[in-house]
């Protein structure tokens, strides 16, 4: 039975350090931003082939996963690490056309109506520079939150692109949900 998610939180990331046949390694898990919403598009497509006057088979292909995160704000340190920008000696965030975003993993949770939590890790992706919206103050306060878009692909080490579990599921490892955000989930070594 599936349960409905209703409260997104704990948006984190970890820099991807290595990804090859020998395995994948990540840096420390860090706070990304306050989570407002998340849209996940797996870019799946289905093709049907026809024979003898009707549908005879189908195949589904999954592409890169597009993720758009509604966020409160990114700190300059997070922008620098995610997007390849630089913070200079005066604490000013500098951007150039040569900035290159780095691969990261992202994790988050969404509470569900079964008193559990859907826990996610997307293993390897890069983000685009975030959008922003501004307006002048008026007679009422109107907050403008931002968003950031990323494209996530499979890891070279194991051909996987994400992991998900609900903390209320039966049969999950004892410490899986408890330690979900201490490191990027590794099916070969699930506990820290």
Secondary structure, DSSP 8 states (H G I E B T S, - for coil): ----EEEEEEEEEEEEEEEETTEEEEEEEEE---EEEEEEE--EEEEEEEETTEEEEEEEEE--EEEEEEES---HHHHHHHH--EE-TTS-EE--TT-----EEEEEEEEETTS-EEEEEEEEEEE---B-------SS-----EEEEEEE---TTTS--EEEEETT-TT--TTTTTTTTTS---TTS---
